[in-house]
Amino acid sequence: MFHAKNHKVLPVFDPWEFLEPKRRKLLDESWSGLFRENILKILPVGKLKPSFTRGFGRPSKELYSAVGAVVLQQMHNLTDDETRDQIAFNQQWHYALDITSESDKAKYFCEKTLYSIRTAMIAHRLDSCIFNNCTDTLAKVFGVDTQKQRIDSVQIKSNMRRLGRIRIFSTTIHKFLVNLKRHYSEYQFLEVSSEIVDRYFTEKALGCFSRVKPTETSKTLEQVSRDLLSLVEQFKGDKNICSMHSYKLLERVLRDQCKVVEATEDEPVFVEVKPPKQIKSDSLQNPSDPDAGYSAHKGQGYQVQVMETYTEEDDPEKKALELNLITHVEVEPANAHDSNALIPAIESTQERGLGPKKLSGDALYGSDENCQKAKELGVEVISPVMGVDRKSHGLVSFEFGEQGEIISCAQGHKPLEVKKKKNGYKAVFSEQHCSTCPFVKDCCVKKGKRHYTLNYNEKEQRCAKRRAHEETDEFKDVYRYRAGAEATMSEFDRRTGVKRLRVRGMGAVRFSAVLKAVGLNIFRAAAVKRARTRLDETISAVNSAQKVLGFVFKEQFMKPGATIFGFSVKHPQFCASAYKNTA
């Protein structure tokens, strides 16, 4: 039965009055005070109502505390056992979750309760709702300027083993045979060849594939591929078995790793193992985590796209007063390309009123298509151009006009004419100038019958302008702040452990990574809150000191006949002006 407390209603008596001022101040200034004051009330607990039956069964745990505990678990990178202990004994967690009762019902969560709450949250996609609500609230509370942002990605790994090709085949077959016996042990499992059962069914037999000699790799791959094909062909007519998840994995491995030659009148079905270079990056990496992808640069797993605000303030004291807020998080397989993440990130933040005006990213995000689409959305993308201009006097060395036409070459010679064609432009240069130019071999112009010509389109012209702008001090001064994204990725992993997760599957991985981003925002906001509190206290102390000193100065030294450092005061008006200047 659904049970949730209304935390927006303040109690008549303060339940935390037993804490003396110093400990209460520590709690208020820490992440727990920020969570209790700003986050706990906005958790989307109401979306869990479909998981409970109204008026039936025992009341659930107080759901604001339960959902908040799951957020804190991901924030601190804890296991279920560690989370249980923190809820039971840690006063900082009690303060954050507003648990005021000393009963076991309020402060004891078993592992099954945490698992059930987490499963329901994943099913209802509460991670995205929590991230959006928390980000919007923190941006409003701390007055975050979202006009300047930066984006980058980081690879994360789920709780899966790295498998080679042979182990992918053998583990997938083993998984299928175990499920087949569990659900269809009476008839279908008995039809499987005894050789395949002996080779793949038991854990002991399966371990033999981890000790294959390098010289026997090709022979073993052929054997396991034939066994996999025989299982697929044997049960492809059974609708019930074809609907099994493990059978679909068999088909996927066969499709990813092998090339099947269909049967003819003379020859049966033949299977051939593909060369490694022909295997796509979205192929199955492990049957335990079919959503994971592969990146040749980063390896197996997933990647997280992170976009955050930043400030151009270089003074450390002033910089500590500004909150760098993560405004967008998206989890993708490792094979996804970064260039496809830019526009969805911009649109997502703009829908919530947190869109940037300037967005920095590395060269993977700065394709010409992305820059043009972002410009239509009112966003300037600050990024280098992908690739290099191979010729030392390429298109980047030419000077362009406002309409995209070439005004002059690197030697200052103007073209005879510039024609705008359907697919771009054609610039015609004098043969007299180009033939005697010492850089003609390294120039992108081509010799014709009468003249030298240069054909280019609008995309090449825009990229040339951007490459020329990259060499300016103005671009370098603005783009240098993108490097701060690397520090964010390091902090993301160091404080929340996002790079090594305890879960598998896209749903669980996304849930964990997004809530860890929420936790990083809370850690950062708490640090900014402390810095601003210290500054306010310092200003208040200085103002109080000025008032006290001014009062003493006025009472003691602004009377006729008083002495200041041994000198007699004869003109109180002078002292009054001096007092105003010191104040």
Beta strands, then each sheet from edge to edge (+ up, - down):
strand 1: 148-156
strand 2: 258-261
strand 3: 270-273
strand 4: 293-295
strand 5: 299-309
strand 6: 326-333
strand 7: 358-360
strand 8: 380-382
strand 9: 399-400
strand 10: 406-408
strand 11: 417-420
strand 12: 425-429
strand 13: 446-447
strand 14: 452-456
strand 15: 563-564
strand 16: 567-568
sheet 1: 4+ 5- 1+ 7+ 8+
sheet 2: 2+ 3-
sheet 3: 4+ 5- 6+
sheet 4: 9+ 10-
sheet 5: 11+ 12- 14+ 13-
sheet 6: 15+ 16-
end
